[in-house]
Amino acid sequence: MNRRNIIIGVIVLVALAVGYIALGGGGIIGAKPTPTPAAALVEFENLVTASGTLVPVRRANLAFKMPGQVTKVAVAPGDVVQPGDPLIGLDSAELSAAVAIAQANLAQLKAGATREEIAVAQANLDAARAQLAKVRAGATPEEIAIAKASLDRAAANLKNAQAEYDKVRNDPYIGMLPQSAALEAAYEQYRIAEAQYSRAAKGATAEDLRVAESAVAVAQANLDRVKAGARPEEIAAAQARLDQANAALADATLTAPFAGTVAAVNVKEGEVVVAGAPVVMLGDLSALRLETDDLSETNIARVRVGQIVAVTFEALPGKSFNGKVTYIAPISSPKQGGTNYTIYVEFDQLDPTLRWGMTGHIEINTKQ
């Protein structure tokens, strides 16, 4: 039962008692009838009452964007912080290493290739050109003779291996005997020697020329790229990777988004946090407002933004503070077992002893 209902109940009881006495009740003879205080009832009918909680206008439950293990808790409840002050830190060794790598890559791209890198690229091009020239020229008589000699040796080895195999060909376990493996190896060597001799004797094919020319083109493009240095888009991509690494490293430290007082710290060093889980509650205690909890749907239609509100607090009995309605929620919230609407009441001045979380009671005269 809220305060408004209590007051109305008291007035009704008083009115009933007065009527009872006027009708001769209680043994009082000759008492004159007293009129019911209808004006007082009308005044209370114009009164909207509700209760609420005093909270900072600016407050936040702060959380990390990433999971991690807590390595430092820099604040405790009651600490006053400024924007940017560190609150909680996560293990950032890997993130720091990623930043260092990204910085080195960007610096290398901006500096361009070293003399050694250019020399290596030039050597690769020279080797590719030499190979192309060799393919175009074909094998020399000496190379052909060497290939023919290799083929003859391979043929002789294959003949000997075949002879040894024939000696045991009727053995039921022929596949497990060394003669079988030796014959297979000799045949493979002969096939390779035959292909090499055929290529040396016939000269390069069109495919050989295409492969050699392609290798020269690739080596030349690589040398040109090394000499020209990094392209603007490569530098931009490296810078983006560095920016991303720095952002991730920054996210490993939770900082204060505004000046305020730490109300709660929900983690300890060594604990693991998950992304999005609140770890610090922060509020600016320089500006507090009352947010109602039980303003019913039957009364919300009589409340308007800008109305003057009388507010009392359970912590300061006998004192009243003037406030103003600054916001009415557009949708109801289920609180205290009914359909209620939240309104904000803000003050020009409050007693400094009032604190975050205290209960206040409002009265709004809807006829004023």
N, C-alpha and C positions, 0 to 999 in steps of 0.2 A: 504494500500500500504506500503510495507516494505522499508527499507532504500536503498536496492540494486536497486529496481525499480526506486526510486526517482533519484538516481545518474545516472542511465542509461538514464532516461528521460532528465535530464539536459544536458548530453553529446550530445544526439541526437538533442536537440534544438540548442545547440551551433554549431553543425556541419551543421545544416540546415541554420542557420544565416550566417555562413561563406560562404556557397555555394551561398546563395542569394546575398551576397555582391560581390562575385567573378563574378557572372553573370551580374553585373551592376545594381542590385537592389538598391533602396534607393537613386538614383540620383548620386551615386559616379561613376565618369567616369574615366576609365583607371586603375581601381583597379586590381591588379594582383591576379590570382586564388590562393587560399590557400588549400593545401591538407587536406582531412578529417582525423582527428586524429584516424586512424584505430587501432594503437597500444593501445591507451587508451581504445577503445572499447573492444579489445581482453582481456585486463587486467581485466576489469570489468566483462566480461563474465566468467572469471575464479573465480569470487568472489561469495561465498555463504554467504548470510546474513540471520539473524533471530533474534527474540527477545525472552527473557525468564525472569524468576523470580529467584532472589537470595534466596536460602533456605539453612538451615543447612544440612550438609551431614548426620548427625544423628539426627533424630527427630521422635516423636511419639505422637499419640493421645491416651491417657491412659484412660482405662475404668475398671470398677469393673467386677469381674466374677459372682457376685451375686447381687440381688436387695436389697435395704435397704434404711433407712432414714439417711440422713447426720447429724451427730452430731458435726463434727469439720472440719473446713476448715483451714488448717495450712499454706497455701501459697497464694500469690497474684501475678498477672502478674508482671514480672520483677525480681522476687526473683531467686537467684542462689541456686541450690540444689546439693547435693552429692548423690551417689548411696545409696539407702536404707532410705533416709530421708522421713518421713511421709508427705503426701500431703493432703489427704482427709480421714476422718474416718466415718464409719457407726455405727449405734447402734449395740452393740455386747453383750448385757446383756445375752441373751439366749445362745449365742455361748460360753461365758465364763462359764455359768452354765454347759453346756454340757462337757466342758473340765474338770471341777471339778469332775463331776460324773465319767467320763472315768478314771481319775487319781485314784479316790477312788476304783473303781472296779479292776483296775490293781494291786494296792497296796494290796488289800484284797486277790487276787489270789496268789500273790507272798508270802504273809505272811502265807498262809495256814489256816486251820480251827482252831477256838478257842476251849478251853476246853468245853465251853457250847455247841457248835455245835456238838462236838464229843459225849457228854453225851446225847444229844437229839437223835442222830442217834442210839446210843446203846440202849436207852429206847424203841425206835420204833422197833428195832430188838427183844428185849426181849418180847414185847407185841405180836409181830407176832408169835414168837415161842410158847408162852403160848396159843394163840388161836389155833395153829396147834395141840398142844398136847390135847387140849380140844376136838377138832373135832375128833381126832383119838380115844380118850377114850369114846366118846359118852356121853349121858346125864346120870346123876346120878339118883338113885331112887327118891331122893327129887325133882330134876328138873322135872322128869316125873310126879310126883304127883302134883306139882305146875301147870304144863301145863294142866293136866287133870282137876284140879279145875277151871282153867281159862276157859276151854272149857265148863264145866258144867254151869258156870255163864253166859257165852255167850249164851248157849242154853236156859237157863231160861229167859234171857232178850229178846231173839228172840221170845219165846212163848208168853210172855206178850205183846210185841209190836204187834204181829200178832192178838192177841185177841182184842186189842184196835182198830186195823185197821178194823177188821171184823165188828165192831159196826157201822162204817160209810162207809162201802164199797159201799153202794148204793147212796151215795151223789154224785151229778153230778160234784161237784168241789173237788172230793177226792184228786186229785193231789196237791191241794193247802193247804190241811189240815195238821196240825203238825203230825197226826198219820201216814201219808204217809212217811214223812221224818224220823220219829222215826223208822219205820219198816226197811227202807233202811239202816240206820246206824247200827241197831241191827244185820242185816244180814251180813254186812261187818265185824263187830267185831267177829261174830261167825265164819266166813270163815277164818279169821286170826288165831283165837284160835285153830281151827281145824288143820290148817297147822302146827302150832307150836307143837301141841301135837303129830301129826303124825311124825314129824321129831324127836322129843325127844324119841318117842317109838321105831322107826325103826333104829335110829342111822344115822350117816353122810353118804351122798351119795358120789359117786366118784367125782362129780363136786365140792362138798363142800371141799373134800380133795385137789383137784387141786387148788382151789382158795386160801386156807390157805397156801399151800406149795409155791405158787407163791408169796404171800405176804411176806413170810420169805425170799425168794430169792431176792426180790426187796430191802427189808430192809438191808440184808447183803451186797448187792452191794453198797448201799448208804453209809453204814458205812465204807466200804473199800475205797470208793472214798474220803470221808471226811478225813480219816486218811492219805491217800496217798498225799493229796493236789492236786493242779491244774495240769493238764497235760500240756506238752509243747505247744500243739496246742491251748489250751484254753488261755494260757498266750500270745501266738502270736496273737490270735484273739483280745484279750483285748488291746494289744499294738497297733494293727492296728486301732482299734476304737479310741484310744487316739490320734494317729497320724492324723487321719482324722478330729477329732475335733479341733486339734491345727491348721491344715491347713485351716479349715473354718474360725477360729478366725483370722488368719493372713490375709486372703483374705478380711476381713472387714476393713483393712487399706490399702489404695492405697499408694505405695511408689515409689520413683524415681528409674527407672531401670538403669540410667546412670547420670553422672554429666551434668548439663545443666541449661538453663534459662527457667523459666515458661513464656510461651507466652500468655496463656489464661486459665481462670478458669470458667467453665460453670455451676457451681452449687453454692447454698448457704445453710447455715445451716437450717435444718428443711425440706428441699426438699427431695423427694423420687427419687432415681435413679433406672434405670433398668439395668440389666446385658448387657454389651457390648456397652452401650451408652458412647461416649467420654465425659469425664468431665475435663480433663487437657491436654493442648498441651505443650509439652516439647521439647526443641531443644538445641543442643550443638553449641553455637555461635562461638566456637574457630575455626571451619572449615566450611566455606560456599562454595557452588557451585551454578552455574547457570544451571537451567533446562529450556530448550527451550519450547515455546508454539506454534510456528507457522512455524517450519521448514517443508517445503512442501515435498510431495512425489517426485516432480520433481528434488529436490536438494539432497535428502538423499543419493542417490547412489554415490555422489561425496565426501561424508564425511567418514572419517576413524578414528578409534581410534588411538590416538597419535598425530593427527594434532594440530598444534599451532593455537590458536585463539586470535584475537584482540577483546577486550571487552570494551565497553564504557557504562557508566551508566547515566541515566537522572539526577540523583542527583549530579553528578560531571562532568558537561560539560567541554570538553577540555582535559580530562584525559583518558588515555587508559591503559588497563591492559592486560598482556599476560596470557593466560590460555591454557589448553590442553584438548582435547576430551578424556574422560575416559570411556564413555559408550554410546552405541546406542541402543535404544529400539528395540526389535525384532518385535514389532507389532505397528501398527499405533494407534493414539488416535484422536478422533474427537474433534478438537479445532478450534475456530474462524471460523466456517463454512466450513472447508475443511478437507482433510485427511492429517494429519501432524504426524511427528515422533519426539519423545523427545530424546535429547542427553544431557549428563552431561558434563559441562565444569568446571574443577577444577583449582585452582590457588595455586601458591607457596606463594603469598603475595597479600593482599588486603588492601585498605585504611580502617582504623578502623572506619571511619564515615559511611561506608556502612552497611546497616541493612537488616535483614530478610524481604523479601517481595518486595524489590526494583526491578525496571525493568532495565534490561541490554540488550544491542544489540551486537551481535557477527558478526565478519567478518572472513571468512576462505578463504585464497588463495589456491585453490585446486591444483595449479601447483607447490607449494612449498613442 
